[in-house]
């Protein structure tokens, strides 16, 4: 991809209505479960960003039939649990950790060998943590340098059901284990100490799997999946991605006079940590017309600009806002006082070292910030200086967070490369411009 430098400048208030693209997590899961079902799954509102498109290509290479039938409308004819064919070429997941790790799980339960690869960002991310449970189930890692991509996985011929306790709260780890467990006879159990997004569990149930969830200790869950189900295709309506809506949402909070409605945003409680935090900061956000769509609660979010105050964000909130820290840090830069954001260790292994990249983003634009252990401390002010050129490190969320900072700062904010925004939020530039932002 060619780098696309972008510049954000202050402009008048943001106004109007917008609907951000479909949820990335749900779109990727719909493609993978569709590929494992017998028959045709119809997906509406699918994210047509690079991360989902790379997953679609991988499912096709594994023997499923994937077709686009209209705008954001996709159909996928699956091969059944355990029925993947051996791909002729390496599977290229581009920038997508979710697509890659969930597909590793799905392949681990099939008697085939496949090579997994991705771009420079994905090649730098840890895969050992996902290979551990998959090897216990019976898959073998044939080639990999130090648990990183490219890697070759031989799926299990006789998968074994396991009990797995993820060492870090991670929906990807949980999901990969459950997807591999689909092929095993008997019960696969995942015990997570802190609940993470539950889209895989919900969708497996939607497709007819026997899956039970019980609370575990204070904040955790115990998930039991009965193996070797026949998955029956079900229509899937993908709600708008709350992680993508976070960018126009925070932009509307910090550009004076703004009043914006973001439509049909998914309100799954395991994804709404940012809304909780912004509420504590005094943000004016109303959830209108709460309703069910495609098995998830959604709402139209009305967001109005107003003063924000600093808060302390507890580490326990991380799983419900894991992708929202760069944009929360931008909101904190505009808040009165010192915001302390705790427990950000996992940010170091996202699409970039997001803890370092977020701190650099703020610092380069005149905001006082400090990394203290795994915490980020941000000293806010009414209007940050801006004027920086932000290095985005192949990270879509760093790119969008930096541009949002620039919509309200004294001086313009530039980013070196906006091309990765297309991984999760195609149409970001156009959507922001339609609301009134100055982005060139
Ligand atoms: C995701 C889980 C999270 C998140 C990612 C999407 C998912 O990753 O950061 O963007 O769809 O399961 P981890 O499982 O590594 O926390």
Boltz pocket constraint, residues with backbone or C-beta under 6 A from the ligand:
constraints:
  - pocket:
      binder: B
      contacts: [[A, 24], [A, 25], [A, 26], [A, 98], [A, 169], [A, 170], [A, 171], [A, 172], [A, 173], [A, 175], [A, 197], [A, 322], [A, 323], [A, 346]]
      max_distance: 6.0
